Amino acid sequence: MRKSMKHTIALALSSALLLSGCAGGAGENPNDGTVNENTEQTEFHIVSGISALSPGYDDNPVLNELMQKAGIKINWETMSDSLGEQVNIRITGGNLPDAFQAVGFSNYDIGRHGHSGTFLDLTPYLTPDIMPNLCAILDENPRIRAAITQADGMIYGLPAAEMMGTAATGAEEDYSIHSIQQFSMINKKWLDDLGLPVPETVEELKTALQAFKDNDMAHKIYGADPGNTIPMSFGFDEWCWGQNIFYAPFGLTNWSDVCMDLRLTKDKEVVFDSVSDEYRDAVTYYHDWYEDGLIDIEVFSHDANQYLAKCAQGYVGVATWWEINELMSTHAEDYVYLPPLKGPDGKCTVTLKSAGSAVSSGQLCITRDCKSPINLLKFYDQWYDGETVMQLQYGPIGVYFREEKDKDGMYVTLTDDEARAQYNKSLGELKSTYEVQGPKLILSEYYTSVFHMEDRALERLNDLENFWFNYVDDKTFYPVDCVFTSQELDVLDQYRTDFEGYVKEREALWLRDGGPTDEEWEAYKTELVEKYHMNEILQVYKDAYERYAAVA
């Protein structure tokens, strides 16, 4: 439903590369399953993406130390502007560096350029002798290997991901910080004033919302202008502030970063929730709330800043967001989490999503022009050490992190005041100065053994583990890092946008205006199949998942 800026950039790059056709000047395909044993090359040319605030990598102390340990030198060609255009020119013209780093190739690009021989198959090099750190991680995390393995069984890029998960809290299982994207909250001060409990069912919530409206609670409690009370608000189909958590009472929480309303059931069946009877029941039920003025009339039109302003001013009784403090500002202490509610028939279904820990292999691809892949891969294998990736992500020990560890043997960052005093930069600016983009794999376990997670992130993970997961009966989810063939991607490129757009259009219409009637519902399902190619799209996701599951 929603795409991050990084995803948008990757798609733009992918589109540019698609227009170019196959790489120019291609020679014999080197991907024959053997290792190039040549180790004579010690100087390499790498084209790398870089953040706009970075001064470049030539004087980066962490990279320079890693190069010295590996016995190589890298000539960095870094850029933040026109990255996609420049990479396209290099590949189509056959003017290849030894490797592309932090370019953000899509799986389509990786597979296509790997198949043509432009990118090396790294599978033969993934051995304990050449890449001991990465091999150990892949052995312990087969899911990561599955995510970087292309449909032809080859691996053309090194893995990258920031796995900020519940294992960082000491939990036995590791689930992404994004597993439940919307935290719902309610103004308990208003409830207490009205003598109402925190709702546990949709009917109890409706009673509370009606009381909020009838008693104009924003005016009564906070002194807002009369009539400014908004019983409930969210952003239609928005990410952390959408309506999806309120569908749980009807048997679904239809969020997915893969395709709108796509879900993997506990029986490992791939389905679309948007054609289920439960989905129809949910949109039909909440239309009455909208019509009665219990839901903000601007849920279909306001932006995030407008939404934040309403909540910060104390107008909103029930809302969704990433966390309470950020949304409710000075009124935050008056709010508590509103748990997922039971529906009219007593059900409550909260599913998980897999966003946030997606594994990418598009952050480091070695080209056929590299004479000594072994030497370069030994350099990058150092990146898969917890202490090293910590410094690549944030900054060096002795700069961003204090030299001394805490009593638990963990590295601790400077405070913002200390960063300003020592470097005349905020802690965020200091990070931007030293951060290196590329194949960084940050495992959740590093936050309990190497360095501390940010307090806000740790709090959210604790909330997930100790509160929200109590309402999750089954933790199955469709993996966001499934790999697709070029033919499958053609199907998705051709049909997915229109399919998602039509589902969203109908959902908004029914929530706002009412419906659907039996006739409208049947017509909608027929159109999804016949006009919007739902079955073809679904088959792609089924096939990709089966391949992923076979490796993972």
C-alpha positions in Angstrom: 0.0 0.0 0.0 2.8 2.3 0.9 6.3 2.7 -0.6 9.3 4.1 1.1 11.6 6.6 -0.6 14.3 4.0 -0.9 11.8 1.7 -2.7 10.8 4.6 -5.0 14.5 5.3 -5.9 15.1 1.6 -6.5 12.1 1.4 -8.9 13.3 4.5 -10.7 16.7 2.9 -11.2 15.1 -0.3 -12.3 13.0 1.5 -14.9 16.1 3.2 -16.2 17.9 -0.1 -16.6 15.0 -1.8 -18.2 14.9 0.9 -20.9 18.6 0.2 -21.7 18.3 -3.5 -22.7 21.1 -5.9 -22.0 24.6 -4.7 -21.0 26.8 -3.7 -23.9 30.1 -5.2 -24.6 29.4 -8.4 -22.8 32.0 -11.1 -23.2 32.0 -14.7 -22.2 29.7 -15.4 -19.3 31.9 -16.1 -16.3 29.2 -17.8 -14.2 30.1 -21.4 -14.7 30.0 -22.4 -11.1 33.7 -22.2 -10.5 35.9 -19.9 -8.4 38.2 -17.4 -10.1 41.4 -18.2 -8.1 43.3 -15.1 -9.2 44.4 -13.0 -6.2 46.8 -10.7 -8.0 44.5 -7.7 -8.2 44.8 -5.5 -5.0 43.5 -2.2 -6.3 39.8 -1.9 -7.1 37.4 0.7 -8.5 33.9 0.8 -6.9 31.0 2.9 -7.9 28.9 3.6 -4.8 25.8 5.5 -3.8 26.2 7.9 -0.9 24.0 10.1 1.2 23.8 13.7 0.3 25.4 14.7 3.7 28.4 12.4 3.4 31.8 13.9 2.6 32.8 10.8 0.7 34.7 7.6 1.6 38.3 8.5 0.8 39.0 9.6 4.4 36.6 7.3 6.2 38.7 5.7 9.0 36.6 2.6 9.3 36.8 1.8 5.6 40.5 2.6 5.5 41.2 0.2 8.4 39.2 -2.6 6.7 41.2 -2.1 3.5 44.5 -2.3 5.3 43.4 -5.5 7.0 42.4 -7.0 3.7 45.5 -5.8 1.9 43.7 -3.9 -0.8 43.1 -0.4 -1.9 39.7 0.9 -3.2 39.3 3.9 -5.5 35.8 5.2 -4.6 33.6 6.8 -7.1 30.7 8.0 -5.0 27.6 10.0 -6.0 24.2 10.9 -4.6 22.8 12.8 -7.6 22.0 11.1 -11.0 23.0 7.7 -9.6 20.6 5.7 -11.7 21.6 7.5 -14.9 25.3 7.0 -14.3 24.9 3.4 -13.4 22.8 2.9 -16.5 25.5 4.5 -18.7 28.2 2.2 -17.2 26.3 -1.0 -17.7 25.0 -0.3 -21.2 28.4 1.0 -22.4 30.3 -1.9 -20.9 32.4 0.5 -18.8 32.2 -1.5 -15.6 33.8 -0.9 -12.2 34.9 -3.9 -10.2 31.7 -3.6 -8.2 28.6 -1.5 -7.7 27.8 -0.6 -4.0 24.7 0.9 -2.5 23.0 1.3 -5.9 19.8 -0.4 -4.8 19.4 -2.8 -7.7 16.0 -4.5 -7.8 15.8 -8.3 -7.9 14.9 -8.0 -11.6 18.0 -6.0 -12.3 20.2 -8.4 -10.4 18.8 -11.5 -12.0 18.9 -10.0 -15.5 22.5 -8.7 -15.2 23.6 -11.9 -13.5 22.1 -14.1 -16.2 23.9 -12.0 -18.9 27.2 -12.4 -17.0 27.5 -8.7 -16.1 27.3 -9.6 -12.4 29.2 -12.6 -10.9 27.5 -15.5 -9.3 28.9 -15.4 -5.8 27.6 -18.8 -4.7 31.0 -20.6 -5.3 32.7 -17.9 -3.2 30.4 -18.3 -0.2 32.8 -20.6 1.7 34.3 -20.5 5.2 37.7 -19.9 3.7 36.7 -16.8 1.7 33.8 -15.4 3.7 33.7 -17.0 7.2 31.6 -14.2 8.8 28.9 -14.3 6.2 28.8 -18.1 5.9 28.2 -18.4 9.6 25.3 -16.0 9.4 23.8 -17.8 6.4 24.1 -21.1 8.2 22.3 -19.8 11.2 19.7 -17.8 9.1 18.6 -19.8 6.1 15.9 -17.1 5.5 18.7 -14.7 4.5 20.1 -17.1 2.0 16.6 -17.6 0.6 16.1 -13.9 0.2 19.3 -13.4 -1.9 19.0 -16.6 -4.0 17.6 -15.8 -7.5 15.1 -18.0 -9.4 18.1 -19.6 -11.2 19.6 -20.7 -7.9 22.5 -18.3 -8.1 23.4 -15.4 -5.8 24.5 -12.2 -7.5 24.7 -9.8 -4.6 25.6 -9.7 -0.9 22.9 -9.4 1.7 21.9 -6.2 3.4 19.2 -5.6 6.1 18.6 -3.8 9.3 16.9 -6.5 11.4 15.6 -4.5 14.3 13.5 -7.2 15.9 12.2 -8.5 19.2 15.3 -10.6 19.8 16.9 -7.3 20.8 14.6 -7.4 23.9 15.8 -10.9 24.8 12.9 -12.6 23.3 13.5 -16.2 21.9 11.9 -15.4 18.5 12.8 -12.5 16.3 10.0 -10.4 14.7 10.5 -7.1 13.0 9.8 -3.8 14.7 7.3 -3.3 11.9 5.4 -6.6 12.5 2.3 -4.7 13.7 2.5 -1.3 12.0 -0.3 0.5 13.8 -0.6 1.0 17.5 -4.1 2.2 18.4 -4.6 4.5 21.4 -7.5 6.0 23.4 -7.8 9.0 25.7 -8.2 7.4 29.1 -8.6 10.7 30.9 -11.8 11.2 28.8 -12.9 7.7 29.6 -12.3 8.2 33.3 -14.2 11.4 33.3 -17.2 9.7 31.7 -16.9 6.6 33.9 -16.2 4.3 31.0 -13.7 1.4 30.9 -11.1 0.9 28.2 -13.1 -0.8 25.4 -12.6 -4.4 24.6 -15.2 -4.8 21.9 -16.2 -2.7 18.9 -19.6 -2.0 20.5 -17.9 -0.7 23.7 -15.7 1.5 21.5 -18.7 2.8 19.6 -20.3 3.7 23.0 -17.2 5.6 24.0 -16.9 7.4 20.7 -20.5 8.5 20.9 -19.9 9.8 24.5 -16.8 11.7 23.3 -18.8 13.4 20.7 -21.9 14.1 22.8 -19.9 15.6 25.6 -17.5 17.5 23.4 -14.6 16.1 25.4 -11.8 18.2 23.7 -13.6 21.3 24.9 -14.5 19.9 28.3 -11.1 18.6 29.3 -8.6 20.7 27.3 -10.6 23.9 26.7 -10.6 23.6 22.9 -13.1 25.7 21.0 -16.6 24.1 21.2 -17.3 21.5 18.5 -13.6 20.6 17.8 -13.8 17.1 19.4 -13.0 14.3 16.9 -14.0 11.0 18.4 -11.8 8.9 16.1 -9.3 9.6 13.4 -6.7 7.9 11.1 -5.4 8.2 7.6 -7.2 6.0 5.0 -4.8 3.3 3.9 -1.8 5.1 5.4 1.1 3.2 6.9 1.4 3.6 10.7 -1.7 5.8 11.0 -4.1 3.8 8.9 -7.4 2.0 9.7 -6.3 -1.6 9.3 -6.0 -2.4 13.0 -9.7 -1.7 13.4 -10.4 -4.5 10.9 -9.1 -7.1 13.5 -12.6 -7.5 15.0 -13.8 -8.9 11.7 -11.0 -11.4 11.2 -8.3 -9.6 9.3 -5.7 -6.9 9.6 -5.1 -6.3 5.9 -1.7 -4.8 5.7 1.1 -5.9 3.5 4.2 -4.3 2.0 4.1 -6.9 -0.8 0.8 -6.3 -2.5 -2.4 -4.7 -1.1 -4.3 -7.1 1.2 -2.0 -10.1 0.4 -1.7 -12.6 3.2 -0.2 -15.9 3.9 -2.5 -18.0 6.1 -1.4 -20.3 8.9 -2.0 -23.2 6.4 0.5 -21.5 4.1 -2.1 -20.5 1.6 -1.6 -17.2 -0.2 -4.8 -15.2 -0.4 -6.2 -11.7 -0.9 -8.2 -10.5 2.1 -9.9 -7.9 -0.1 -12.3 -10.5 -1.6 -13.2 -12.1 1.8 -16.6 -11.9 3.5 -14.8 -10.6 6.6 -13.4 -7.6 4.6 -16.9 -6.8 3.3 -18.3 -7.0 6.8 -15.6 -4.6 8.1 -16.1 -1.8 5.6 -19.9 -2.2 5.9 -19.8 -1.9 9.7 -17.6 1.2 9.9 -19.6 3.1 7.3 -22.2 3.7 10.0 -19.6 5.2 12.3 -18.5 7.5 9.5 -22.0 8.5 8.7 -22.8 9.2 12.4 -19.8 11.5 12.8 -17.8 9.2 15.0 -14.9 9.0 12.4 -13.1 12.1 11.3 -14.6 13.3 8.0 -11.1 14.2 6.8 -9.6 10.6 7.0 -9.6 10.4 3.2 -8.0 13.8 2.6 -5.7 15.1 5.4 -2.0 14.6 5.3 0.3 13.4 8.1 1.1 17.0 9.3 -2.5 17.9 9.6 -3.2 14.7 11.4 -0.4 15.3 13.9 -1.6 18.8 14.5 -5.1 17.6 15.4 -3.8 15.0 17.8 -1.3 17.3 19.4 -4.0 19.9 20.1 -6.0 17.3 22.0 -8.9 17.1 19.6 -8.8 13.3 18.9 -10.1 10.6 21.3 -8.9 7.5 19.4 -6.1 7.3 16.8 -3.3 5.2 15.4 0.4 5.9 15.1 3.8 4.5 15.6 3.8 5.5 19.3 1.7 7.6 21.8 4.3 10.2 22.7 5.1 11.3 19.2 1.4 11.7 18.2 -0.2 13.1 21.3 2.6 15.5 22.4 1.8 17.2 25.7 -1.3 15.2 26.1 0.5 11.8 25.8 0.2 10.9 29.5 -3.6 10.9 29.1 -3.6 8.1 26.5 -3.2 4.3 26.8 -3.0 1.7 24.1 -6.4 0.6 22.8 -6.1 -3.2 22.4 -7.3 -4.9 19.3 -11.0 -5.3 19.8 -13.4 -8.2 19.7 -16.0 -8.1 16.9 -19.8 -8.7 16.9 -19.2 -12.4 17.0 -16.4 -12.3 19.5 -13.5 -12.8 17.1 -10.3 -10.8 16.9 -7.6 -11.5 14.4 -4.3 -9.7 14.3 -1.8 -10.8 11.7 1.8 -9.9 11.2 3.6 -8.1 8.4 7.2 -8.6 7.5 8.3 -5.1 6.5 11.4 -3.5 8.0 13.7 -6.5 7.9 13.5 -7.2 4.2 16.8 -8.6 3.0 18.3 -7.0 -0.1 21.1 -8.3 -2.3 21.2 -5.2 -4.4 23.6 -3.3 -2.2 26.8 -5.0 -3.5 27.2 -6.6 -6.9 30.7 -7.6 -8.3 31.0 -7.3 -12.1 32.7 -9.6 -14.6 35.6 -7.0 -14.9 36.8 -7.8 -11.4 40.0 -9.8 -11.8 40.3 -11.0 -8.2 36.9 -11.4 -6.7 38.4 -13.4 -3.7 40.4 -10.4 -2.5 37.4 -8.1 -2.8 35.0 -10.5 -1.0 37.5 -10.9 1.9 37.3 -7.2 2.3 33.5 -7.2 2.4 33.3 -10.3 4.7 34.7 -8.0 7.4 31.4 -6.0 7.1 29.5 -9.0 8.5 31.1 -8.6 12.0 28.9 -7.0 14.6 31.4 -4.4 15.8 32.4 -3.5 12.3 28.8 -3.0 10.9 28.0 -0.9 14.0 30.7 1.5 13.0 29.8 1.4 9.3 26.2 2.3 10.2 26.8 5.0 12.8 30.4 6.0 13.1 33.8 5.0 14.5 34.5 3.9 18.1 36.0 6.9 19.7 33.9 9.2 17.6 30.2 8.3 17.6 30.7 5.6 20.2 32.7 5.9 23.4 35.9 4.0 23.7 34.9 2.3 26.9 32.1 -0.2 27.1 29.4 -0.2 29.7 29.1 -2.8 32.5 27.3 -5.2 30.1 30.2 -5.0 27.6 28.1 -2.9 25.2 29.2 0.1 23.2 27.5 3.4 24.1 27.0 6.4 21.9 27.8 10.0 22.8 25.0 12.2 23.9 23.8 14.9 21.6 25.3 17.5 23.8 28.6 15.7 23.8 28.6 15.5 20.0 28.0 19.2 19.7 30.7 20.0 22.2 33.3 17.8 20.6 32.5 18.0 16.9 30.1 20.9 16.6 27.6 18.5 15.1 24.4 16.9 16.5 24.6 13.2 16.9 22.5 12.8 13.8 24.8 14.9 11.8 27.8 13.0 13.1 26.2 9.8 11.9 25.5 11.3 8.5 29.2 12.2 8.2 30.5 8.7 8.9 27.8 6.4 7.7 28.7 4.0 4.9 26.0 2.7 2.6 26.3 -0.8 1.3 25.9 -4.5 2.3 25.3 -4.0 6.0 23.6 -6.8 7.8 22.5 -5.6 11.2 21.1 -8.6 13.2 18.8 -8.2 16.1 21.3 -10.0 18.3 23.8 -7.2 17.9 21.6 -5.0 20.1 22.1 -7.4 23.0 25.8 -8.2 22.5 27.5 -5.3 20.7 25.7 -1.9 21.0 22.5 -0.5 22.4 19.4 0.2 20.4 17.8 3.7 20.5 15.5 3.9 23.5 12.4 4.7 21.5 12.9 1.6 19.3 13.6 -0.6 22.2 10.4 0.6 23.9 8.3 -0.2 20.8 9.8 -3.7 20.6 9.0 -4.3 24.3 5.4 -3.0 23.6 5.2 -5.5 20.7 6.5 -8.4 22.7 4.6 -7.7 26.0 1.3 -6.2 24.8 0.4 -6.5 21.1 1.6 -10.0 20.5 -0.8 -11.1 23.2 -3.5 -10.6 20.6 -1.7 -12.6 17.8 -2.7 -16.2 17.6 -0.6 -17.0 14.5 2.6 -15.3 13.5 2.7 -16.5 9.9 3.4 -13.8 7.4 4.2 -13.5 3.7 7.9 -12.8 3.4 8.6 -9.4 1.9 11.9 -10.6 0.5 10.6 -13.3 -1.9 12.5 -13.3 -5.2 10.6 -13.1 -8.5 11.5 -14.2 -12.0 11.6 -11.7 -14.8 8.4 -13.1 -16.2 6.7 -12.8 -12.9 7.9 -9.2 -12.5 6.4 -8.5 -15.9 3.0 -9.7 -14.7 3.3 -7.6 -11.5 4.5 -4.5 -13.4 1.6 -4.9 -15.9 -1.3 -5.5 -13.5 -0.5 -4.8 -9.8 -0.9 -1.0 -9.8 -4.3 -1.0 -11.4 -5.4 -3.9 -9.2 -4.4 -2.1 -6.0 -5.9 1.1 -7.2 -9.2 -0.4 -7.8 -9.3 -2.2 -4.4 -8.4 1.1 -2.6 -11.0 3.0 -4.6 -13.8 0.6 -3.7 -12.8 0.4 -0.1 -12.9 4.2 0.3 -16.2 4.4 -1.5 -17.9 1.8 0.7 -16.5 3.3 3.9 -17.7 6.8 2.9 -20.9 6.2 1.1 -22.0 2.7 2.3 -22.3 -0.7 0.7 -21.6 -2.9 -0.9 -24.9 -4.4 -1.9 -24.9 -8.1 -2.9 -24.9 -7.1 -6.5 -22.1 -4.6 -6.1 -20.0 -7.2 -4.2 -20.3 -9.9 -6.8 -19.6 -7.3 -9.6 -16.5 -6.2 -7.7 -15.1 -9.7 -7.3 -15.8 -10.5 -11.0 -14.0 -7.3 -12.1 -11.0 -8.1 -10.0 -10.6 -11.4 -11.8 -11.6 -10.4 -15.3 -10.4 -6.8 -15.6 -7.7 -6.5 -13.0 -6.1 -10.0 -13.3 -6.3 -10.9 -9.7 -5.7 -14.6 -10.3 -2.6 -14.0 -12.4 -1.2 -11.7 -9.7 -2.0 -14.2 -7.0 -0.3 -17.1 -8.9 2.9 -15.0 -9.1 3.0 -14.6 -5.3 2.2 -18.3 -4.7 5.0 -19.4 -7.0 7.5 -17.0 -5.5 6.6 -18.1 -2.0 7.0 -21.8 -2.8 10.5 -21.2 -4.2 11.4 -19.2 -1.1 10.0 -21.8 1.3 12.0 -24.5 -0.5 15.3 -22.7 0.3 14.4 -21.3 3.7 
